[in-house]
Amino acid sequence: MNIFYEEDGAFKAASILADNTTSLQVENFHGKRSKIKAANVMLRFAQPGLTEFIAQAEHFAAGMDVEFLWECSPQDEFGFDTLAAEYFGHVPNPIEAAGTLMRLHSSPMHFYKKGKGRYKAAPPEALKAALAGAEKKRIQTELQTRYIEELARFALPAEFAGKLPQLLYKPDRNTLEVKALEAACATTHLSPAHLLQRCGALPSTQDYHLQHFLFEHFPHGAGFPEVSVDMHPELPLAEAQAFSIDDATTTEIDDAFSIVKLADGNWRIGVHIAAPALTIAPGSQVDAIAAQRLSTVYMPGGKITMLPDNVVLAFTLCEDSVCPALSMYIDVDAATLEVRNTDSRIERIHIAANLRHDTLEPLFNEETLAAGKLDYPYAPELRLLWDLAQKLEAVRGKPSDNSTQQMDYNFYVENDHITIAPRLRGSPIDKVVSELMIFANSTWGKLLADHDVAGIYRTQNNGKVKMSTVPAPHQGLGVAQYLWSSSPLRRYVDLINQRQIVSLLRKEAPAYAQNDTVLFTVMRDFDTAYTAYNEFQRAMERYWCLRWLEQEHVQQIEGFVLRENLVRLTQIPLFGRIPSLPELPPNTRVMLEIVGTDLLDLNFNARFISVVEALE
């Protein structure tokens, strides 16, 4: 005797070896023996054989009309044999009964399982909804299959066109498009970005990185709403004529300098800072924009300014214009260059010139200073500022040491052509600007602290830099306190601090009280934003370094070992790991062969060729 039974959700047939009433010893057609519960037996039969029985029952089930079967079923719970008799109009044979059971079991939308061999017909509305869901799933499956096939052929499905940012930068794995993209990536062995690039979906590799940044940090776009700028109040006009020193691409000119010889023969050095705090009130529309952006974002060939263009234009220290400024005058002894006194004012200052690095640096550098060359505009003034900068640096306990000068790089992008220009860090231009800014920021920090006016300070202790509302030493700079206040057009923290300085000079109530929650919110948000902006700038500099390798058709290039297999190229600020690099000591110069670049992953492949020079 044979049995047809259910086990683990599947139907099987076997021959009975022993019937123990509640359980049976059986053997399937493969000869495997097992013990099953008698309750799992659906029916018993003598003929046909086991293999034929299952095959004939499955064939029979496949030919049954499930819709008609559902219509024949009673409304209440029923057994499969009862429905089989109703369907066939006679007592079903074992094949008919087994086929009916298989068909019932294979249609869970039509029949709900209630027990071993027992079912209940789905209500009409529930069946309608289930069938609609199944049809929807079928259509989605077909659609997903089409997506995968098109992507695998490197053709972009039309439905992807408006969803590319989400697919690239914030994929939702519950969507058909992302599921199809992941499946196509597995088939093609490409990342989503590389696959979509092959499909022609990325206008440029540069745009891919920029849009990723904008998607995360400027979801509503980098443009500005229309805003107006209030006119600044009438201010006294300074006697001095000022000049600025900036990179050629700088439009937000925050600082400028002036020099006046006093009647006693000493010097009065002016540090003049653009003063947007005079008219950008806390809580105003422009302030809200600055508070949201927190800083200008820099990248080679472009930037995203913190303030709208018309606001920048109203306050930038532009050549041949009279601009509102927060000024600090530093009285300096002509013989010793010691600082005798400082005085801060709110005024207007005439900006006589905007000196630019690219034209100034060939004239004003360590070689020309050593040679005593003063045959260029503002040479005497720059020489005095250079001498003062060295004095200020020594007073801070940071004596000048050019033996460890590091190289910085300027990136210039014009018509998609990249120029990477090296320049020594700590050049006379850099030192003049940085030392006077350190002095001004430290002095204004002390001014706020002495008058118990809140400010946002930058402190450093044991190498860790952090922001604080409490003045504390900045060990790296060697000053007792330090705050950012010299770039109010480019950093929101500087604008906050400038408001506090202005209110103190005007003898007004500070814009922000001690422990004002606004200050803590700004510190938290600024740190987050500034870190993200700097990471983006570094990523785009790396991108343009890779573009430079391609642009210049570089096949071989020198580098030097930093550690293990990490190498830095000598001509451009590009780092990379070279798997083929042998074990070499740090600073060993090596020659590399550039094998390939990846502008999406921001990486390059290179092969070690030889050692060029081992530095002591």
C-alpha positions as CSV (number, residue, x, y, z in Angstrom):
1,M,0.0,0.0,0.0
2,N,1.2,3.5,-0.8
3,I,0.4,6.9,0.7
4,F,0.3,10.5,-0.4
5,Y,1.3,12.8,2.4
6,E,2.4,16.3,3.3
7,E,5.8,17.1,4.7
8,D,7.4,20.5,5.2
9,G,4.9,22.2,2.9
10,A,5.5,19.7,0.0
11,F,3.5,16.7,-1.1
12,K,5.3,13.3,-1.4
13,A,4.5,9.7,-2.1
14,A,5.9,6.6,-0.4
15,S,5.3,2.9,0.3
16,I,4.2,1.7,3.7
17,L,6.7,-0.6,5.4
18,A,4.9,-0.6,8.8
19,D,1.7,1.0,10.1
20,N,1.9,1.8,13.8
21,T,-1.5,3.6,13.9
22,T,-0.2,7.1,14.9
23,S,3.0,6.8,12.8
24,L,4.2,4.9,9.8
25,Q,7.5,3.6,8.5
26,V,7.7,4.4,4.8
27,E,10.1,4.2,1.9
28,N,10.2,6.6,-1.0
29,F,11.0,5.8,-4.6
30,H,14.7,6.5,-4.0
31,G,14.8,3.9,-1.3
32,K,15.1,6.3,1.6
33,R,13.3,5.3,4.7
34,S,11.7,7.6,7.2
35,K,9.1,7.8,9.9
36,I,6.1,10.1,9.4
37,K,3.0,11.0,11.5
38,A,-0.3,9.3,10.4
39,A,-1.9,12.8,10.6
40,N,0.2,13.9,7.6
41,V,-1.3,11.2,5.3
42,M,-3.7,12.7,2.9
43,L,-4.8,9.5,1.1
44,R,-3.8,5.9,0.4
45,F,-3.6,4.2,-2.9
46,A,-2.4,0.9,-4.5
47,Q,-1.9,2.0,-8.1
48,P,-0.1,3.4,-10.0
49,G,3.6,3.4,-8.8
50,L,5.0,6.2,-6.7
51,T,6.8,8.0,-9.6
52,E,3.9,7.7,-11.9
53,F,1.4,8.8,-9.2
54,I,3.2,12.1,-8.5
55,A,3.7,12.9,-12.2
56,Q,0.1,12.2,-13.1
57,A,-1.3,14.1,-10.1
58,E,0.9,17.2,-11.0
59,H,-0.3,16.9,-14.6
60,F,-3.9,16.7,-13.5
61,A,-3.5,19.7,-11.2
62,A,-2.0,21.8,-13.9
63,G,-5.1,21.2,-16.1
64,M,-7.6,22.3,-13.4
65,D,-9.2,25.8,-13.8
66,V,-8.5,27.5,-10.5
67,E,-11.2,30.1,-11.1
68,F,-13.8,27.4,-11.7
69,L,-12.5,25.5,-8.7
70,W,-12.9,28.6,-6.6
71,E,-16.5,29.1,-7.8
72,C,-17.3,25.5,-7.0
73,S,-16.0,25.7,-3.4
74,P,-18.4,26.2,-0.5
75,Q,-18.2,29.4,1.6
76,D,-17.3,27.6,4.7
77,E,-14.1,25.6,5.5
78,F,-13.9,22.3,3.5
79,G,-11.7,19.3,2.9
80,F,-9.9,18.8,-0.4
81,D,-11.8,15.5,-1.0
82,T,-15.1,17.2,-0.5
83,L,-14.3,19.8,-3.1
84,A,-12.9,17.2,-5.5
85,A,-16.2,15.3,-5.4
86,E,-18.1,18.6,-6.1
87,Y,-15.8,19.5,-8.9
88,F,-15.9,16.1,-10.7
89,G,-19.4,15.1,-9.8
90,H,-18.3,11.7,-8.5
91,V,-16.1,10.2,-5.8
92,P,-12.6,11.1,-7.0
93,N,-10.0,8.5,-7.7
94,P,-6.6,8.9,-5.9
95,I,-5.1,10.8,-8.9
96,E,-8.1,13.2,-9.1
97,A,-8.0,13.8,-5.3
98,A,-4.3,14.3,-5.2
99,G,-4.4,16.7,-8.2
100,T,-7.2,18.7,-6.5
101,L,-5.2,19.0,-3.3
102,M,-2.1,20.2,-5.2
103,R,-4.1,22.8,-7.1
104,L,-5.7,24.1,-3.9
105,H,-2.3,24.3,-2.2
106,S,-0.7,26.1,-5.2
107,S,-3.3,28.9,-5.2
108,P,-3.0,30.7,-1.8
109,M,-4.7,33.8,-3.2
110,H,-7.9,31.7,-4.0
111,F,-7.8,29.3,-1.0
112,Y,-6.6,29.9,2.5
113,K,-5.1,26.8,4.2
114,K,-6.9,26.0,7.5
115,G,-5.2,22.7,8.4
116,K,-4.0,19.4,6.9
117,G,-5.9,19.1,3.6
118,R,-8.5,21.7,4.7
119,Y,-9.1,25.1,3.0
120,K,-11.4,28.0,2.9
121,A,-12.2,30.0,-0.3
122,A,-11.0,33.6,-0.2
123,P,-13.8,36.2,-0.1
124,P,-14.4,37.9,-3.5
125,E,-13.0,41.3,-2.4
126,A,-9.9,39.8,-0.9
127,L,-9.4,37.7,-4.0
128,K,-9.8,40.7,-6.2
129,A,-7.2,42.7,-4.2
130,A,-4.8,39.8,-4.1
131,L,-5.1,39.2,-7.9
132,A,-4.5,42.9,-8.5
133,G,-1.4,42.8,-6.3
134,A,-0.1,39.8,-8.1
135,E,-0.7,41.5,-11.5
136,K,1.1,44.6,-10.2
137,K,4.0,42.4,-9.0
138,R,4.1,40.7,-12.4
139,I,4.3,44.0,-14.2
140,Q,7.0,45.3,-11.9
141,T,9.0,42.1,-12.4
142,E,8.7,42.5,-16.1
143,L,9.7,46.1,-15.8
144,Q,12.7,45.3,-13.6
145,T,13.8,42.6,-16.0
146,R,13.7,45.2,-18.9
147,Y,15.6,47.7,-16.8
148,I,18.3,45.1,-16.1
149,E,18.5,44.0,-19.8
150,E,18.8,47.7,-21.0
151,L,21.4,48.6,-18.4
152,A,23.5,45.5,-19.2
153,R,23.5,46.7,-22.8
154,F,24.7,50.1,-21.5
155,A,21.4,51.8,-22.5
156,L,19.7,54.1,-19.9
157,P,16.1,53.2,-19.4
158,A,13.9,56.2,-20.1
159,E,12.4,56.0,-16.6
160,F,15.8,56.6,-15.0
161,A,16.3,60.1,-16.5
162,G,14.6,62.0,-13.7
163,K,15.9,59.8,-10.9
164,L,19.6,59.9,-11.4
165,P,20.6,61.9,-8.3
166,Q,18.7,59.5,-6.0
167,L,20.1,56.5,-7.8
168,L,23.7,57.8,-7.5
169,Y,23.7,59.6,-4.2
170,K,20.9,58.2,-2.0
171,P,19.7,54.9,-3.4
172,D,16.5,53.4,-2.0
173,R,16.9,49.7,-2.2
174,N,13.1,49.2,-2.1
175,T,12.6,50.8,-5.5
176,L,12.6,48.9,-8.8
177,E,15.2,51.2,-10.3
178,V,17.8,50.6,-7.5
179,K,17.1,46.8,-7.5
180,A,17.6,46.7,-11.3
181,L,20.7,48.9,-11.1
182,E,22.3,46.7,-8.4
183,A,21.5,43.5,-10.5
184,A,23.0,45.1,-13.6
185,C,26.1,46.1,-11.6
186,A,26.5,42.5,-10.5
187,T,26.2,41.4,-14.1
188,T,28.6,44.0,-15.6
189,H,31.0,44.1,-12.5
190,L,30.8,47.9,-12.5
191,S,29.8,50.3,-9.8
192,P,26.6,52.2,-10.2
193,A,28.5,55.4,-11.1
194,H,30.6,53.6,-13.7
195,L,27.7,51.8,-15.2
196,L,25.6,54.9,-15.5
197,Q,28.6,56.7,-17.0
198,R,28.8,53.9,-19.6
199,C,25.1,54.5,-20.3
200,G,25.8,58.2,-21.0
201,A,23.9,59.4,-17.9
202,L,26.7,61.5,-16.4
203,P,27.4,64.8,-18.3
204,S,30.9,64.9,-16.8
205,T,32.9,63.3,-14.1
206,Q,33.4,66.8,-12.6
207,D,29.7,67.3,-12.5
208,Y,29.2,63.9,-10.8
209,H,31.3,65.0,-7.8
210,L,29.8,68.5,-7.7
211,Q,26.2,67.3,-7.8
212,H,26.9,64.7,-5.1
213,F,28.1,67.5,-2.8
214,L,25.2,69.8,-3.7
215,F,22.7,66.9,-3.2
216,E,23.9,66.4,0.3
217,H,24.6,70.0,1.4
218,F,22.6,72.2,-0.9
219,P,19.4,70.1,-1.6
220,H,17.5,73.2,-2.7
221,G,20.3,74.5,-5.0
222,A,23.3,76.8,-4.6
223,G,21.5,79.9,-5.9
224,F,20.3,82.7,-3.7
225,P,16.9,84.4,-3.4
226,E,16.7,88.0,-4.2
227,V,17.8,90.1,-1.2
228,S,18.4,93.7,-0.7
229,V,21.3,95.3,1.2
230,D,20.7,98.1,3.6
231,M,22.9,101.2,3.2
232,H,25.5,101.4,5.9
233,P,25.4,104.5,8.1
234,E,27.6,107.5,7.5
235,L,31.0,106.9,9.0
236,P,34.1,109.0,9.4
237,L,36.6,108.7,6.5
238,A,40.0,107.4,7.4
239,E,43.0,109.4,6.4
240,A,45.0,106.5,5.2
241,Q,44.9,104.8,1.8
242,A,44.7,101.0,2.0
243,F,45.7,98.1,-0.2
244,S,44.8,94.4,-0.1
245,I,46.8,91.3,-0.9
246,D,44.8,88.4,-2.3
247,D,44.8,85.6,-4.8
248,A,43.9,86.5,-8.3
249,T,40.5,84.7,-8.1
250,T,39.4,86.3,-4.8
251,T,36.2,88.4,-4.9
252,E,35.4,88.4,-1.2
253,I,38.2,90.7,-0.2
254,D,37.9,90.8,3.6
255,D,41.1,92.5,4.6
256,A,43.4,95.4,3.7
257,F,46.4,97.3,5.1
258,S,47.5,100.9,5.5
259,I,50.7,102.5,6.7
260,V,51.0,106.1,8.0
261,K,54.1,107.7,9.4
262,L,53.3,109.6,12.6
263,A,54.6,113.0,13.6
264,D,57.0,111.4,16.2
265,G,58.6,109.3,13.4
266,N,56.9,106.0,14.4
267,W,54.5,104.0,12.2
268,R,50.7,103.5,12.4
269,I,49.8,100.2,10.7
270,G,46.2,99.8,9.8
271,V,44.4,96.4,9.5
272,H,41.1,97.0,7.8
273,I,38.4,94.3,7.8
274,A,35.2,94.4,5.6
275,A,32.3,95.2,7.9
276,P,29.0,93.5,6.8
277,A,28.0,93.3,10.5
278,L,27.1,97.0,10.3
279,T,23.9,96.4,8.3
280,I,23.3,92.6,8.3
281,A,21.2,92.3,11.4
282,P,20.8,89.0,13.3
283,G,17.6,87.3,12.1
284,S,17.5,89.2,8.8
285,Q,17.0,87.5,5.5
286,V,20.6,87.8,4.6
287,D,21.7,86.6,8.1
288,A,19.5,83.5,7.7
289,I,21.3,82.7,4.4
290,A,24.7,83.1,6.0
291,A,23.6,81.1,9.1
292,Q,22.5,78.2,6.8
293,R,25.6,78.1,4.6
294,L,28.1,79.1,7.4
295,S,31.1,79.4,5.1
296,T,32.1,79.9,1.5
297,V,32.8,76.6,-0.2
298,Y,36.0,76.5,-2.3
299,M,36.9,74.2,-5.1
300,P,39.4,74.5,-8.0
301,G,37.8,76.7,-10.7
302,G,34.9,77.9,-8.6
303,K,33.3,78.5,-5.3
304,I,29.9,78.7,-3.6
305,T,29.8,81.9,-1.7
306,M,28.3,82.3,1.8
307,L,26.6,85.6,0.8
308,P,24.8,86.6,-2.3
309,D,26.8,88.5,-5.0
310,N,25.1,91.9,-4.3
311,V,25.8,91.6,-0.6
312,V,29.5,90.7,-1.3
313,L,29.8,93.6,-3.7
314,A,28.4,96.0,-1.1
315,F,31.1,95.2,1.4
316,T,34.1,93.7,-0.4
317,L,37.2,95.9,-0.2
318,C,37.4,96.6,-3.9
319,E,40.1,98.7,-5.5
320,D,39.4,102.4,-6.0
321,S,36.4,102.4,-3.7
322,V,35.5,103.7,-0.3
323,C,34.3,100.9,1.9
324,P,33.0,100.5,5.4
325,A,35.5,98.8,7.6
326,L,36.3,97.6,11.1
327,S,39.8,98.9,11.5
328,M,42.6,98.2,14.0
329,Y,45.5,100.7,14.1
330,I,48.7,99.4,15.5
331,D,51.2,102.0,16.6
332,V,54.7,100.6,16.1
333,D,58.1,101.9,17.3
334,A,60.1,102.8,14.2
335,A,63.4,101.5,15.6
336,T,62.4,98.3,17.3
337,L,59.0,97.6,15.6
338,E,57.6,96.9,19.1
339,V,53.8,97.5,19.4
340,R,53.1,100.5,21.5
341,N,49.4,100.8,21.3
342,T,46.3,99.5,19.4
343,D,43.1,101.3,18.6
344,S,40.0,100.0,16.9
345,R,37.5,102.0,14.9
346,I,34.5,101.8,12.7
347,E,35.0,103.9,9.6
348,R,35.2,104.2,5.9
349,I,38.5,103.5,4.2
350,H,39.6,104.2,0.6
351,I,41.0,101.1,-1.0
352,A,43.7,102.3,-3.4
353,A,44.8,98.9,-4.8
354,N,44.1,95.2,-4.8
355,L,47.5,93.5,-5.1
356,R,47.3,90.0,-6.5
357,H,49.6,87.1,-5.7
358,D,50.4,86.2,-9.3
359,T,51.8,89.6,-10.1
360,L,53.2,90.5,-6.6
361,E,55.0,87.3,-5.7
362,P,57.7,87.6,-8.5
363,L,58.5,91.1,-7.1
364,F,58.0,90.6,-3.3
365,N,59.8,87.4,-2.2
366,E,62.7,86.4,0.0
367,E,65.3,86.9,-2.8
368,T,64.2,90.5,-3.6
369,L,63.9,91.3,0.1
370,A,67.5,90.0,0.6
371,A,68.7,92.0,-2.4
372,G,66.9,95.2,-1.1
373,K,64.9,95.6,-4.3
374,L,62.2,98.2,-3.8
375,D,61.4,99.0,-7.5
376,Y,57.7,98.1,-7.6
377,P,54.5,99.6,-6.3
378,Y,54.0,99.4,-2.5
379,A,57.5,98.0,-2.1
380,P,58.4,100.2,1.0
381,E,55.1,99.5,2.6
382,L,55.5,95.7,2.0
383,R,59.0,95.8,3.3
384,L,57.8,97.4,6.5
385,L,55.0,94.9,6.9
386,W,57.5,92.1,6.3
387,D,59.8,93.3,9.1
388,L,56.8,93.8,11.4
389,A,55.5,90.3,10.6
390,Q,58.8,88.7,11.5
391,K,58.8,90.7,14.8
392,L,55.2,89.6,15.6
393,E,56.1,86.0,14.8
394,A,59.1,86.1,17.2
395,V,56.9,87.7,19.9
396,R,54.6,84.8,19.6
397,G,57.5,82.4,20.3
398,K,57.4,81.2,16.7
399,P,60.8,82.3,15.3
400,S,61.0,82.1,11.5
401,D,62.5,78.8,10.2
402,N,62.5,78.3,6.5
403,S,64.4,75.1,6.6
404,T,61.1,73.1,6.9
405,Q,59.0,75.1,4.5
406,Q,56.3,73.1,2.8
407,M,54.9,73.4,-0.7
408,D,51.4,74.6,-1.3
409,Y,49.6,74.5,-4.7
410,N,47.3,76.9,-6.4
411,F,44.7,75.4,-8.8
412,Y,43.6,77.4,-11.8
413,V,40.9,76.0,-14.1
414,E,40.1,77.9,-17.3
415,N,38.1,76.4,-20.2
416,D,38.4,73.0,-18.6
417,H,42.2,73.3,-18.6
418,I,43.9,72.8,-15.2
419,T,47.1,74.6,-14.1
420,I,48.6,73.5,-10.8
421,A,51.2,76.0,-9.6
422,P,53.4,75.2,-6.6
423,R,54.3,77.9,-4.1
424,L,56.2,77.7,-0.8
425,R,54.2,78.0,2.3
426,G,55.3,80.8,4.5
427,S,56.4,83.1,1.7
428,P,56.7,86.8,2.5
429,I,53.2,87.4,1.1
430,D,51.7,84.6,3.3
431,K,53.6,85.7,6.4
432,V,52.6,89.4,6.1
433,V,48.9,88.5,5.9
434,S,48.8,85.7,8.4
435,E,50.8,87.5,11.1
436,L,48.7,90.7,11.0
437,M,45.5,88.6,11.0
438,I,46.8,86.6,14.0
439,F,47.6,89.8,15.8
440,A,44.2,91.4,15.0
441,N,42.2,88.3,15.9
442,S,44.1,87.8,19.1
443,T,43.8,91.5,20.1
444,W,40.1,91.6,19.4
445,G,39.6,88.4,21.3
446,K,41.3,90.0,24.3
447,L,39.1,93.1,23.8
448,L,35.9,91.0,24.1
449,A,37.3,89.0,27.0
450,D,38.4,92.1,28.9
451,H,34.9,93.5,28.6
452,D,33.1,90.3,29.3
453,V,31.5,90.2,25.9
454,A,30.7,86.8,24.5
455,G,32.6,85.6,21.5
456,I,33.5,82.3,19.6
457,Y,37.1,81.5,20.2
458,R,39.4,78.9,18.7
459,T,41.6,77.2,21.2
460,Q,44.3,74.6,21.1
461,N,45.5,72.4,23.9
462,N,47.8,69.4,23.4
463,G,47.4,69.6,19.7
464,K,43.6,69.5,19.7
465,V,41.8,72.5,18.2
466,K,38.3,73.3,19.2
467,M,35.8,76.1,19.3
468,S,34.7,77.6,22.6
469,T,32.8,80.6,24.0
470,V,35.4,80.8,26.7
471,P,38.8,82.5,25.9
472,A,41.7,80.1,26.3
473,P,45.2,79.8,24.8
474,H,45.9,78.6,21.3
475,Q,49.1,76.8,21.8
476,G,49.9,76.3,18.2
477,L,49.8,80.0,17.5
478,G,51.4,81.0,20.8
479,V,48.6,83.5,21.8
480,A,46.6,83.8,25.0
481,Q,43.3,83.9,23.1
482,Y,42.3,83.8,19.4
483,L,39.0,84.2,17.6
484,W,38.1,84.4,13.9
485,S,36.9,87.8,13.0
486,S,38.9,88.8,9.9
487,S,36.9,87.0,7.2
488,P,33.2,88.0,7.8
489,L,32.3,87.8,4.1
490,R,33.4,84.2,4.0
491,R,32.8,82.7,7.5
492,Y,29.7,83.1,9.6
493,V,31.7,82.7,12.9
494,D,33.7,85.8,11.9
495,L,30.4,87.7,11.2
496,I,29.1,86.7,14.6
497,N,32.3,87.9,16.3
498,Q,32.4,91.1,14.3
499,R,28.9,92.0,15.6
500,Q,30.2,91.6,19.1
501,I,33.2,93.9,18.4
502,V,31.1,96.5,16.7
503,S,28.6,96.6,19.6
504,L,31.5,97.0,22.0
505,L,33.0,99.9,20.1
506,R,29.6,101.5,19.8
507,K,29.0,101.0,23.5
508,E,25.8,99.1,22.7
509,A,24.4,96.0,24.2
510,P,26.1,92.9,22.6
511,A,24.1,91.1,19.9
512,Y,24.7,87.9,21.8
513,A,24.8,87.5,25.6
514,Q,27.0,85.2,27.5
515,N,25.9,81.5,27.1
516,D,23.5,82.5,24.3
517,T,22.2,79.3,22.7
518,V,22.8,80.9,19.3
519,L,26.5,80.8,19.8
520,F,26.5,77.1,20.7
521,T,24.3,76.3,17.8
522,V,26.6,78.2,15.4
523,M,29.7,76.4,16.8
524,R,28.1,73.0,16.4
525,D,26.8,73.6,12.9
526,F,29.9,75.4,11.7
527,D,32.2,72.6,12.7
528,T,30.1,70.1,10.8
529,A,29.8,72.3,7.7
530,Y,33.4,73.4,7.7
531,T,34.6,69.9,7.9
532,A,32.4,68.8,5.0
533,Y,33.4,71.8,2.9
534,N,37.1,71.1,3.4
535,E,36.7,67.4,2.6
536,F,34.9,68.4,-0.7
537,Q,37.7,70.9,-1.5
538,R,40.3,68.2,-1.0
539,A,38.3,65.7,-3.1
540,M,38.1,68.2,-6.0
541,E,41.8,69.0,-5.8
542,R,42.5,65.3,-6.0
543,Y,40.1,65.2,-9.0
544,W,41.9,67.9,-10.8
545,C,45.3,66.3,-10.0
546,L,44.0,63.2,-11.8
547,R,42.8,65.4,-14.7
548,W,46.2,67.0,-14.9
549,L,47.8,63.5,-15.3
550,E,45.4,62.9,-18.2
551,Q,45.8,66.4,-19.7
552,E,49.6,66.3,-19.7
553,H,49.6,62.7,-21.0
554,V,51.9,61.8,-18.1
555,Q,53.3,58.3,-18.5
556,Q,56.1,58.4,-15.9
557,I,56.4,60.7,-12.9
558,E,58.5,60.9,-9.8
559,G,57.3,60.5,-6.3
560,F,58.6,59.9,-2.8
561,V,57.7,57.3,-0.3
562,L,55.8,58.4,2.8
563,R,55.3,55.1,4.5
564,E,55.0,51.5,3.4
565,N,53.5,51.6,-0.1
566,L,52.1,55.1,0.2
567,V,53.7,57.6,-2.3
568,R,53.2,61.3,-3.0
569,L,53.9,62.6,-6.4
570,T,56.5,65.4,-6.5
571,Q,54.9,67.7,-9.2
572,I,51.4,67.7,-7.9
573,P,49.8,67.1,-4.4
574,L,48.5,63.6,-5.2
575,F,48.9,60.6,-2.9
576,G,48.4,57.0,-3.8
577,R,49.2,53.5,-2.8
578,I,51.5,51.6,-5.2
579,P,51.0,47.8,-4.6
580,S,54.2,47.0,-6.6
581,L,56.4,49.2,-4.5
582,P,59.2,47.3,-2.8
583,E,60.0,47.9,0.9
584,L,61.8,51.2,0.9
585,P,62.6,53.8,3.6
586,P,60.5,57.0,3.9
587,N,61.6,59.9,1.6
588,T,63.0,57.5,-1.0
589,R,62.4,59.0,-4.4
590,V,61.0,56.6,-6.9
591,M,60.0,56.6,-10.6
592,L,56.4,55.5,-11.3
593,E,54.6,54.5,-14.5
594,I,51.0,55.8,-14.6
595,V,48.8,52.9,-15.7
596,G,45.4,54.5,-15.5
597,T,43.2,57.0,-13.7
598,D,39.6,56.7,-12.4
599,L,37.9,60.1,-12.2
600,L,34.8,58.7,-10.5
601,D,36.6,56.8,-7.7
602,L,39.3,59.5,-7.6
603,N,42.1,57.0,-7.8
604,F,45.0,56.1,-10.1
605,N,47.0,53.0,-10.8
606,A,50.7,53.2,-11.0
607,R,53.6,50.7,-11.3
608,F,57.0,51.0,-9.6
609,I,59.8,51.4,-12.1
610,S,62.9,52.3,-10.1
611,V,64.5,54.2,-7.2
612,V,65.6,57.6,-8.3
613,E,67.3,58.9,-5.2
614,A,67.3,58.0,-1.5
615,L,67.3,61.1,0.6
616,E,69.2,61.1,3.9
